[in-house]
Amino acid sequence: MNKLRNCLLHYSGYIIGIHILFISPVESANISTSLDFSSDIQISLLRQQNTKTIESQLGWKGFFSLYRMFPDRPDNYDEEFPYSIVYLEPIGNSLNIYNSYVKKPLGQLAGCNTHYCDRAKASLIGRLNFKEQGNQWIVTEASGQTRILFDNARCEIYRKSKTLICKGFYKVENYPMTPVPAIYKFVNDGSTPF
């Protein structure tokens, strides 16, 4: 009986030893392999997080005055009165541009002394897709009404003043072969509710 018990103890010790020496490393190898795979995913996610997007660089959305300037014709620019008031919404490397409208022309905020009073986001008028190039953002694709304004424009972001300035060429519909140099400036004066 003692021999049988000793034999079983040695045998179970032998099984445990084999398990620790051979099976455990295989399991840990499988775990490390899966960790290597997951670390590849984590590295990919970190690269995506560290990659700048127009959304991460702008850091804001809301109503903006859009000024359109023509360097060749300075008389066509008035910084006091914007060309339009639009709503900007960055998503990834795209910038959605919406029309805006006055909800209540003489409504509850009638005395706020700003052209953003009672503004609301209207329909999507265009989308700009960007790629980063140095400290500038190049418009790779412009769709909708923004197509004639921003195709291949170069943009810079001024975060402190919440301003986006794009330089490109305005393609006049009647004369598409002779584009006019243009500067588009989106400015937020701080009255936009974020």
MOCORJO-V546943 format. One record per residue. N is the residue number from 0. RES is the residue in one letter. PHI is phi in radians with two decimals (NA if undefined). NEAR is the number of other C-alpha atoms within 10 Angstrom. Layout:
# MOCORJO-V546943
n=N res=RES phi=PHI near=NEAR
n=N res=RES phi=PHI near=NEAR
This chain:
# MOCORJO-V546943
n=0 res=M phi=NA near=6
n=1 res=N phi=-1.10 near=7
n=2 res=K phi=-1.11 near=8
n=3 res=L phi=-1.14 near=9
n=4 res=R phi=-1.11 near=10
n=5 res=N phi=-1.09 near=11
n=6 res=C phi=-1.12 near=12
n=7 res=L phi=-1.13 near=12
n=8 res=L phi=-1.09 near=12
n=9 res=H phi=-1.11 near=12
n=10 res=Y phi=-1.13 near=12
n=11 res=S phi=-1.16 near=12
n=12 res=G phi=-1.10 near=12
n=13 res=Y phi=-1.11 near=12
n=14 res=I phi=-1.11 near=12
n=15 res=I phi=-1.10 near=13
n=16 res=G phi=-1.08 near=12
n=17 res=I phi=-1.08 near=12
n=18 res=H phi=-1.06 near=13
n=19 res=I phi=-1.15 near=12
n=20 res=L phi=-1.31 near=11
n=21 res=F phi=-1.88 near=11
n=22 res=I phi=-1.35 near=13
n=23 res=S phi=-1.05 near=12
n=24 res=P phi=-1.08 near=13
n=25 res=V phi=-1.14 near=13
n=26 res=E phi=-1.11 near=11
n=27 res=S phi=-1.17 near=12
n=28 res=A phi=-1.13 near=12
n=29 res=N phi=-1.10 near=12
n=30 res=I phi=-1.12 near=12
n=31 res=S phi=-1.15 near=14
n=32 res=T phi=-1.12 near=12
n=33 res=S phi=-1.18 near=12
n=34 res=L phi=-1.16 near=14
n=35 res=D phi=-1.06 near=12
n=36 res=F phi=-1.12 near=12
n=37 res=S phi=-1.20 near=12
n=38 res=S phi=-1.19 near=13
n=39 res=D phi=-1.08 near=12
n=40 res=I phi=-1.13 near=12
n=41 res=Q phi=-1.09 near=13
n=42 res=I phi=-1.10 near=12
n=43 res=S phi=-1.08 near=12
n=44 res=L phi=-1.13 near=12
n=45 res=L phi=-1.10 near=11
n=46 res=R phi=-1.08 near=11
n=47 res=Q phi=-1.13 near=11
n=48 res=Q phi=-1.19 near=11
n=49 res=N phi=-1.39 near=10
n=50 res=T phi=-1.26 near=10
n=51 res=K phi=-1.27 near=14
n=52 res=T phi=-2.14 near=20
n=53 res=I phi=-1.10 near=19
n=54 res=E phi=-1.15 near=16
n=55 res=S phi=-1.21 near=15
n=56 res=Q phi=-1.42 near=14
n=57 res=L phi=-1.22 near=18
n=58 res=G phi=1.23 near=12
n=59 res=W phi=-2.62 near=15
n=60 res=K phi=-2.56 near=19
n=61 res=G phi=2.50 near=18
n=62 res=F phi=-1.50 near=28
n=63 res=F phi=-2.40 near=26
n=64 res=S phi=-1.40 near=21
n=65 res=L phi=-1.84 near=22
n=66 res=Y phi=-1.85 near=20
n=67 res=R phi=-2.03 near=21
n=68 res=M phi=-2.18 near=20
n=69 res=F phi=-2.09 near=17
n=70 res=P phi=-1.00 near=13
n=71 res=D phi=-1.29 near=10
n=72 res=R phi=-2.33 near=11
n=73 res=P phi=-1.10 near=9
n=74 res=D phi=-1.23 near=9
n=75 res=N phi=-1.60 near=10
n=76 res=Y phi=-2.28 near=15
n=77 res=D phi=-2.40 near=12
n=78 res=E phi=-1.21 near=12
n=79 res=E phi=-1.33 near=7
n=80 res=F phi=-2.10 near=11
n=81 res=P phi=-1.26 near=17
n=82 res=Y phi=-1.17 near=16
n=83 res=S phi=-2.85 near=13
n=84 res=I phi=-2.01 near=21
n=85 res=V phi=-2.20 near=23
n=86 res=Y phi=-1.90 near=25
n=87 res=L phi=-1.80 near=20
n=88 res=E phi=-2.44 near=19
n=89 res=P phi=-1.39 near=22
n=90 res=I phi=-2.43 near=14
n=91 res=G phi=1.08 near=14
n=92 res=N phi=-1.79 near=18
n=93 res=S phi=-2.07 near=20
n=94 res=L phi=-2.21 near=21
n=95 res=N phi=-1.49 near=18
n=96 res=I phi=-2.07 near=25
n=97 res=Y phi=-2.01 near=21
n=98 res=N phi=-1.18 near=17
n=99 res=S phi=-2.27 near=19
n=100 res=Y phi=-2.53 near=18
n=101 res=V phi=-1.54 near=15
n=102 res=K phi=-1.20 near=12
n=103 res=K phi=-2.30 near=13
n=104 res=P phi=-0.87 near=12
n=105 res=L phi=-2.17 near=11
n=106 res=G phi=-1.46 near=11
n=107 res=Q phi=-1.10 near=10
n=108 res=L phi=-1.86 near=13
n=109 res=A phi=-1.06 near=13
n=110 res=G phi=-1.79 near=9
n=111 res=C phi=-1.51 near=11
n=112 res=N phi=0.95 near=9
n=113 res=T phi=-2.61 near=12
n=114 res=H phi=-1.39 near=15
n=115 res=Y phi=-1.62 near=22
n=116 res=C phi=-0.98 near=21
n=117 res=D phi=0.90 near=17
n=118 res=R phi=-1.39 near=19
n=119 res=A phi=-2.40 near=17
n=120 res=K phi=-1.31 near=17
n=121 res=A phi=-1.87 near=14
n=122 res=S phi=-1.39 near=11
n=123 res=L phi=-1.23 near=16
n=124 res=I phi=-1.83 near=16
n=125 res=G phi=-3.12 near=16
n=126 res=R phi=-2.40 near=22
n=127 res=L phi=-1.95 near=23
n=128 res=N phi=-1.85 near=20
n=129 res=F phi=-2.08 near=23
n=130 res=K phi=-2.39 near=17
n=131 res=E phi=-1.42 near=17
n=132 res=Q phi=-2.51 near=10
n=133 res=G phi=1.18 near=7
n=134 res=N phi=-1.73 near=9
n=135 res=Q phi=-2.02 near=15
n=136 res=W phi=-2.09 near=21
n=137 res=I phi=-1.69 near=23
n=138 res=V phi=-1.36 near=22
n=139 res=T phi=-1.52 near=16
n=140 res=E phi=-2.67 near=17
n=141 res=A phi=-2.18 near=21
n=142 res=S phi=-2.19 near=16
n=143 res=G phi=1.24 near=12
n=144 res=Q phi=-1.21 near=13
n=145 res=T phi=-1.41 near=16
n=146 res=R phi=-1.03 near=17
n=147 res=I phi=-1.32 near=16
n=148 res=L phi=-1.63 near=21
n=149 res=F phi=-2.02 near=27
n=150 res=D phi=-1.03 near=20
n=151 res=N phi=1.11 near=19
n=152 res=A phi=-1.29 near=24
n=153 res=R phi=-1.90 near=20
n=154 res=C phi=-2.09 near=22
n=155 res=E phi=-2.24 near=16
n=156 res=I phi=-1.89 near=18
n=157 res=Y phi=-2.03 near=12
n=158 res=R phi=-1.15 near=12
n=159 res=K phi=-1.10 near=6
n=160 res=S phi=-1.62 near=11
n=161 res=K phi=0.87 near=17
n=162 res=T phi=-2.28 near=19
n=163 res=L phi=-2.14 near=18
n=164 res=I phi=-2.03 near=17
n=165 res=C phi=-2.09 near=24
n=166 res=K phi=-2.01 near=20
n=167 res=G phi=-2.83 near=20
n=168 res=F phi=-2.27 near=20
n=169 res=Y phi=-1.53 near=22
n=170 res=K phi=-1.66 near=19
n=171 res=V phi=-1.21 near=13
n=172 res=E phi=-1.03 near=10
n=173 res=N phi=-1.30 near=7
n=174 res=Y phi=-2.29 near=9
n=175 res=P phi=-1.16 near=11
n=176 res=M phi=-1.46 near=9
n=177 res=T phi=-2.13 near=12
n=178 res=P phi=-1.20 near=14
n=179 res=V phi=-1.81 near=17
n=180 res=P phi=-1.02 near=15
n=181 res=A phi=-2.52 near=21
n=182 res=I phi=-2.18 near=21
n=183 res=Y phi=-2.01 near=22
n=184 res=K phi=-2.21 near=22
n=185 res=F phi=-1.72 near=23
n=186 res=V phi=-2.19 near=19
n=187 res=N phi=-1.91 near=20
n=188 res=D phi=-1.56 near=14
n=189 res=G phi=1.60 near=12
n=190 res=S phi=-1.58 near=15
n=191 res=T phi=-1.30 near=16
n=192 res=P phi=-1.30 near=9
n=193 res=F phi=-1.77 near=8
